[in-house]
Amino acid sequence: MNQKEILLNHGSGGKLSQDLFKSVFGKYFGNPILDKLTDSAIVESPGTHLAFTTDSYVVDPIFFPGGNIGTLAVCGTVNDLSVAGAEPIMLSTGFIIEEGFPLSKLEEVVSEMAAKAKEAGVSIVTGDTKVVNKGKCDGLFINTSGIGRVDQARKHISYGETISPGDVILINGTLGDHGMAILSKRNEINLHTKIASDCAPLNGIIQDVLAVSDKVRFMRDATRGGLATVLCECVTNREYGIRIDESTLPLRESVMGMCDMLGFDPLYIANEGKVVMIVAPEDAQRVLETMQQHPYGKEAAIVGEVVADHPGKVTLQTEIGGKRIVEIPAGDQLPRIC
Amino acid sequence: MNQKEILLNHGSGGKLSQDLFKSVFGKYFGNPILDKLTDSAIVESPGTHLAFTTDSYVVDPIFFPGGNIGTLAVCGTVNDLSVAGAEPIMLSTGFIIEEGFPLSKLEEVVSEMAAKAKEAGVSIVTGDTKVVNKGKCDGLFINTSGIGRVDQARKHISYGETISPGDVILINGTLGDHGMAILSKRNEINLHTKIASDCAPLNGIIQDVLAVSDKVRFMRDATRGGLATVLCECVTNREYGIRIDESTLPLRESVMGMCDMLGFDPLYIANEGKVVMIVAPEDAQRVLETMQQHPYGKEAAIVGEVVADHPGKVTLQTEIGGKRIVEIPAGDQLPRIC
């Protein structure tokens, strides 16, 4: 890297984050499990396979339409385990709290975490609290780590090793709700919209799908960097490409309107309750219908397919008949979205 | 709690931390595993028992004599697993970095983490990085979570269920080195001393002890709140007490001098490479000798015993022949020590 200081975009989940991983974390920590760069590590343990994941949450603001930092801290980690094909079983929580933070707000966050953990069927089994002096953090940061159990037959899902041309790309609903909900409440903006975050635990809908199809090739939750980043990572250094159709992308009018107004592309906006699935074509319809029957999948859609041409690239078929390459973003359009 | 805002001492590991747990975290997250309030959760998993722990590190300053925040982040979590009788196998890392933090310093921290992980024989298998705007955190915070394997025969160690009067209290070396090393480098003080943190991974010395004795009743690393806090927690609501002898406590002269000068009691000062063990009397000498043969145990000592009188209390036999009750502190004498 040429930079000598950390930039906000080193935390974006985009290209600069990858550079930071390679030049610092990977350089020192590198090992075959970490180097796979999936959100959950899959580790063999006697008699079973474990998925292990961690995420710190620094969202600004802490409370937003559709949830708060606690909703994210539980759902985000449950989702990272779930898209690895794992059944989430337990979480840890680490709180870093700013001196003077109101206890009533802490309790609101913690009660929401408990509610989401209950919904997802996971236990919070261990935790830690640190308090820093006023002005030394921004209210409240939360880390959650999680452990899940992986059926050996599903180990391949987190690596996408079985993806091949003809496979179908699905998503379980509308794009960009989380990012636009957060942005609408940022101090400098504070728009009056009805956009709420889509933050939700996805283990239920994912288990429903896995129960009807053993041909799910890959899953990933489309968080920081949005759908575009997931798909671009999927094709990097691969022998295939991905084509998506703009006309099929599920989008709320309110989100589309806000994106238009502010100059954002919803393909790159963070979601917190959306899973991208790549499925063998013969199972695509069944998976779509299963998603649509779940409360978190009513607006599920088939949005594209894996193609043999332009390997390593994601292309977007626009509504007016054009075609453009979807690039991995250097940084995030919105920092501190989760 | 009467307070309406978070105080620094809510993060101290002392009484206020316990109050916060009871009134907020325990109230919402409570479950039989979490409620045991050990540093590592012990969870049954098919074919094995897992220990699972998490800690966030917010030490100030980030670099100090004897290590940096990365030394703590790896050793602290390795030690939490080790004192649960577990063999640490893997760690996650979550970085929260302030925009503008020098990459060279990040690399120094990360390379130290890798070195300590190598020494402890654990892999860092998953991670996450968030960056927050300048002024929104204090340079660098790190969370590490860890998973270890627990031999079923050692499950009782983390709960101390088999402690009984006559058992012997040991510690593997000098008290208070870490706390005084940190304090000596705080901006407002910056003393010129040779005190270095004792920060070290304790899994090696603990495994050596467990290999020669199956009568280790309890272990705990004496971090925030020091030896006093560990012992007070040990006797809370129990039918026995603990008596320690001031004359046997291993203490460096430099640490003693600094404590005297600043009015601190080394019993309450944090350590990061010290394990307190409670051992059946017939094995005490063998455990002591095993500790003393390890590089991290050269100054190990027997410092007291479990007694039938004054149940629920820790008493200190002073060097001049007096006796005093050792109380659990309300808060820490030093915030942000780890």
Contacts between the chains, C-beta under 8 A, distances in Angstrom:
chain1	res1	chain2	res2	distance
A	1	B	103	6.8
A	3	B	103	6.6
A	4	B	102	6.4
A	4	B	103	5.6
A	4	B	104	7.0
A	5	B	99	7.8
A	5	B	100	5.0
A	5	B	101	6.6
A	5	B	102	5.8
A	5	B	103	6.4
A	6	B	97	5.0
A	6	B	98	7.2
A	6	B	99	6.0
A	6	B	100	6.4
A	6	B	101	4.4
A	6	B	102	7.8
A	6	B	103	6.5
A	6	B	106	6.8
A	6	B	131	5.8
A	7	B	99	6.5
A	7	B	131	7.1
A	8	B	99	5.2
A	8	B	131	5.2
A	8	B	133	6.6
A	9	B	131	7.6
A	10	B	97	7.2
A	10	B	129	6.9
A	10	B	131	5.2
A	11	B	97	7.0
A	11	B	129	5.6
A	11	B	130	4.8
A	11	B	131	3.0
A	11	B	132	7.7
A	12	B	131	7.9
A	17	B	129	6.5
A	20	B	129	6.6
A	21	B	129	7.8
A	24	B	103	7.1
A	24	B	106	6.0
A	24	B	107	5.4
A	24	B	110	5.4
A	25	B	93	7.9
A	25	B	110	6.2
A	25	B	127	6.2
A	25	B	129	7.5
A	27	B	110	7.9
A	28	B	107	7.8
A	28	B	110	4.8
A	28	B	111	5.1
A	28	B	113	7.1
A	28	B	114	3.8
A	29	B	93	7.6
A	29	B	110	7.1
A	29	B	113	7.3
A	29	B	114	5.6
A	29	B	117	7.4
A	29	B	124	4.4
A	29	B	127	7.3
A	31	B	123	5.1
A	31	B	124	7.3
A	31	B	125	7.1
A	33	B	90	7.9
A	33	B	123	6.6
A	33	B	125	4.4
A	33	B	126	7.7
A	34	B	123	7.4
A	34	B	124	6.2
A	34	B	125	5.4
A	34	B	126	6.7
A	34	B	127	7.1
A	39	B	126	7.6
A	40	B	126	6.6
A	41	B	90	7.3
A	41	B	92	7.6
A	41	B	125	3.8
A	41	B	126	4.0
A	43	B	89	7.8
A	43	B	90	6.2
A	43	B	125	6.2
A	43	B	147	7.9
A	45	B	45	6.8
A	45	B	47	7.8
A	45	B	48	6.4
A	45	B	50	7.6
A	45	B	149	7.6
A	46	B	47	4.6
A	46	B	48	4.9
A	46	B	149	7.8
A	47	B	45	7.8
A	47	B	46	4.6
A	47	B	47	2.7
A	47	B	48	6.5
A	48	B	45	6.3
A	48	B	46	4.9
A	48	B	47	6.5
A	50	B	45	7.6
A	50	B	50	7.9
A	50	B	147	7.3
A	52	B	90	6.5
A	52	B	92	6.2
A	52	B	125	6.1
A	52	B	126	5.5
A	52	B	147	6.3
A	53	B	92	7.1
A	53	B	126	5.5
A	54	B	92	3.6
A	54	B	93	7.1
A	54	B	94	4.9
A	54	B	126	5.7
A	54	B	127	6.5
A	54	B	128	5.3
A	54	B	143	6.9
A	54	B	145	5.7
A	55	B	94	6.6
A	55	B	128	4.8
A	56	B	94	4.1
A	56	B	95	7.4
A	56	B	96	5.3
A	56	B	128	5.7
A	56	B	130	4.9
A	56	B	143	6.1
A	57	B	130	7.7
A	58	B	96	6.0
A	58	B	130	4.8
A	58	B	132	5.3
A	58	B	136	7.9
A	58	B	137	8.0
A	60	B	132	8.0
A	60	B	136	8.0
A	89	B	43	7.8
A	90	B	33	7.9
A	90	B	41	7.3
A	90	B	43	6.2
A	90	B	52	6.5
A	92	B	41	7.7
A	92	B	52	6.2
A	92	B	53	7.1
A	92	B	54	3.6
A	92	B	145	5.1
A	93	B	25	7.9
A	93	B	29	7.6
A	93	B	54	7.0
A	94	B	54	4.9
A	94	B	55	6.7
A	94	B	56	4.1
A	94	B	94	7.8
A	94	B	143	4.7
A	94	B	145	7.6
A	95	B	56	7.4
A	96	B	56	5.3
A	96	B	58	6.0
A	96	B	96	7.5
A	96	B	141	5.8
A	97	B	6	5.0
A	97	B	10	7.2
A	97	B	11	7.0
A	98	B	6	7.2
A	99	B	5	7.8
A	99	B	6	6.0
A	99	B	7	6.5
A	99	B	8	5.2
A	100	B	5	5.0
A	100	B	6	6.4
A	101	B	5	6.6
A	101	B	6	4.4
A	102	B	4	6.4
A	102	B	5	5.8
A	102	B	6	7.8
A	103	B	1	6.8
A	103	B	3	6.6
A	103	B	4	5.6
A	103	B	5	6.3
A	103	B	6	6.5
A	103	B	24	7.1
A	104	B	4	7.1
A	106	B	6	6.8
A	106	B	24	6.0
A	107	B	24	5.4
A	107	B	28	7.7
A	110	B	24	5.4
A	110	B	25	6.2
A	110	B	27	7.9
A	110	B	28	4.8
A	110	B	29	7.1
A	111	B	28	5.1
A	113	B	28	7.1
A	113	B	29	7.2
A	114	B	28	3.9
A	114	B	29	5.6
A	117	B	29	7.4
A	123	B	31	5.1
A	123	B	33	6.6
A	123	B	34	7.4
A	124	B	29	4.3
A	124	B	31	7.3
A	124	B	34	6.2
A	125	B	31	7.0
A	125	B	33	4.4
A	125	B	34	5.4
A	125	B	41	3.8
A	125	B	43	6.2
A	125	B	52	6.1
A	126	B	33	7.7
A	126	B	34	6.7
A	126	B	39	7.7
A	126	B	40	6.6
A	126	B	41	4.0
A	126	B	52	5.5
A	126	B	53	5.5
A	126	B	54	5.7
A	127	B	25	6.2
A	127	B	29	7.3
A	127	B	34	7.1
A	127	B	54	6.5
A	128	B	54	5.3
A	128	B	55	4.8
A	128	B	56	5.7
A	129	B	10	6.9
A	129	B	11	5.6
A	129	B	17	6.5
A	129	B	20	6.6
A	129	B	21	7.8
A	129	B	25	7.6
A	130	B	11	4.8
A	130	B	56	5.0
A	130	B	57	7.7
A	130	B	58	4.8
A	130	B	336	7.7
A	131	B	6	5.8
A	131	B	7	7.1
A	131	B	8	5.2
A	131	B	9	7.6
A	131	B	10	5.2
A	131	B	11	3.0
A	131	B	12	7.8
A	131	B	335	7.0
A	132	B	11	7.7
A	132	B	58	5.3
A	132	B	60	8.0
A	132	B	138	6.3
A	132	B	335	7.9
A	132	B	336	6.3
A	133	B	8	6.6
A	133	B	335	7.2
A	133	B	336	7.5
A	135	B	135	7.8
A	136	B	58	8.0
A	136	B	60	8.0
A	136	B	137	6.9
A	136	B	138	4.2
A	137	B	58	8.0
A	137	B	136	6.9
A	137	B	137	5.0
A	137	B	138	6.9
A	137	B	141	7.4
A	138	B	132	6.3
A	138	B	136	4.2
A	138	B	137	6.9
A	141	B	96	5.8
A	141	B	130	8.0
A	141	B	137	7.4
A	141	B	141	7.0
A	143	B	54	7.0
A	143	B	56	6.1
A	143	B	94	4.7
A	143	B	143	3.9
A	143	B	145	7.6
A	145	B	54	5.7
A	145	B	92	5.1
A	145	B	94	7.6
A	145	B	143	7.6
A	145	B	145	3.6
A	147	B	43	8.0
A	147	B	50	7.3
A	147	B	52	6.3
A	147	B	147	6.8
A	149	B	45	7.7
A	149	B	46	7.9
A	335	B	131	7.1
A	335	B	132	7.9
A	335	B	133	7.2
A	336	B	130	7.6
A	336	B	132	6.3
A	336	B	133	7.5
